[in-house]
Amino acid sequence: AEAEPRIADSLKVEGLEGKLLDAKLKMKDLQLGDGSWSWYKGMDGSLYMTLSITQLLARLQQMADGFGDVEMSGMYQRALAYLDKQVTEEVHRMKEAEKRSQQEIIPSEWTLQYLYIKALDKDKKKENEVTRYLVDKLTKMSGRLTIYGKAMSAIVLQEAGKKKEAKEFLQSMMQYSVMKPEMGRYFDSPKATYSWLSYKIPTQVAAIEAVRSVANEEKTQEEMKQWLLKQKQVQVWDTPIATTDAVYALLTTGADWLLNRGEGEIIIREGKNKIREDILKFGDDGSLGYISHKIQGDVMNVREVKVKQSSSGIGWGAVYAEFEEELDKVKAQGNALKIVRTLSKDGRLLTSGEALQVGDRLTIRL
């Protein structure tokens, strides 16, 4: 919000500082002495929860160019120390298992998430034996990973200087993508897994970031961002985690849609004749969001409304026709939707006028 005044204007910023302080204190209260976070106060530390929070903080640090807050930075560093310890123990177990079985052991996906966090970290320490071991494993894992795993791997390998391998992972990932003008570019594949209450949004965000990191193809990023916004339109970003993921992708990749300025042209036709042409101004008042334009008068014979957008980015619109008529003159129009109502009792359809008793159980089907 500080970096983008138009976001600040659209948010209810009153009391925001207090809410942020409250959230920070709750985070601090839930972090244990070893640097991990628990689900609830009094519970043991959770590796899953710690990875999730640390990843959010790593992205926040990248977006805001640092925390600017000593306490937040301290929590983040303690969490990193906890994850360093956990991954060191994991690698030790993997090496021991390889010695016993004489077979190569594949690292779990949480170690990949750890490598991603380290790749985003502003204060990167020199790579050590543990990270070298895991990065080397990544180069052999392409065929065994989900889309999310391929995307994360491409980012990690690019950051580790293995650009050839990173590009191969990206190409492997993009083979599963589908492009549709209405939906944008997305992954219609079992490899694009659903995550905890978040549909496929984390997968899409990781893929967008991989394209930016490895290839920086703006057109592809824009197509994939379109799918993210389409999900907001049709089903809502269902959880806070999904929302923070989506906002991170929209604000850090591709073109800056917040800078859009331009005009929209509305043309109204009655048959072949253009009867009206109006101009909409987008973003002149510095606002984001909904623009309403009302046309009054004799519009009952309008057969076509055409809208053109000259600025970049994406928008959705709707046209509503509203008029008044005497109730006795209103008749059904169109045949797009019909509703039939039936009543059943004990699995048998009821006939008109059939007697019913208090306590009868009925099924009403529309």
Disulfide bonds with the S-S distance in Angstrom:
none
